Amino acid sequence: MNEELFMTTPLSNNPFTPGFQEMCEYRCFKNIGQILNWPVSHLLKLDGFTYHYYQELWKYLDKNNLVSLLKY
């Protein structure tokens, strides 16, 4: 999958846990690109975005060789 398609694919089409998807819906994140617009330090300050969800996101990005897209 190319990077642009990866970034714009709806989160509901990705293998995230129901909790992660609910948090994203609450935060109005519709795709990975919208999440990755923010530095990790900002994401972890958002209500509902826990370190557990950060790990879930990191593992998913790692599986797709895209961890380098995370901003710190």
C-alpha positions in Angstrom: 0.0 0.0 0.0 1.4 3.4 -0.9 1.9 6.0 1.8 -0.9 8.4 0.5 -3.4 5.6 0.4 -2.3 4.4 3.9 -2.7 7.9 5.3 -6.2 8.4 3.9 -7.8 5.0 4.4 -10.7 5.3 6.9 -9.7 4.0 10.4 -12.7 1.7 10.3 -10.9 -0.2 7.5 -7.8 -0.8 9.7 -7.4 -3.5 12.3 -7.6 -1.3 15.4 -9.4 -2.4 18.6 -12.9 -1.1 19.2 -11.6 1.1 22.0 -9.0 2.8 19.7 -11.7 3.3 17.0 -14.1 4.8 19.6 -11.4 7.2 20.9 -10.6 8.3 17.3 -14.3 8.9 16.6 -14.6 10.9 19.8 -11.5 13.0 18.7 -12.9 13.3 15.1 -9.9 11.4 13.6 -11.1 9.8 10.4 -7.8 8.4 9.1 -4.2 7.7 10.1 -3.1 10.9 8.4 -5.2 13.1 10.8 -3.6 11.4 13.8 -0.1 11.7 12.4 -0.5 15.4 11.9 0.1 15.8 15.6 3.3 15.1 17.6 3.1 12.1 20.0 3.5 14.5 23.0 0.3 16.3 21.9 -1.6 13.1 21.3 -0.8 11.8 24.7 -2.3 15.0 26.3 -5.6 14.5 24.5 -8.5 13.2 26.6 -8.9 9.5 25.8 -5.6 9.0 23.9 -3.7 6.7 26.3 -0.3 5.3 26.2 -1.9 2.0 25.4 -3.4 3.5 22.2 -0.1 5.0 21.4 1.4 1.5 21.5 -1.4 0.2 19.4 -0.7 2.9 16.8 3.1 2.3 17.0 2.7 -1.4 16.4 0.4 -0.9 13.5 2.8 1.6 11.9 5.8 -0.7 12.6 4.0 -3.6 10.9 3.7 -1.4 7.8 7.2 0.0 8.1 6.0 3.5 8.7 7.0 4.3 12.2 9.1 7.1 10.8 5.9 9.0 10.2 5.4 9.6 13.9 6.3 13.1 15.0 8.1 13.5 18.4 
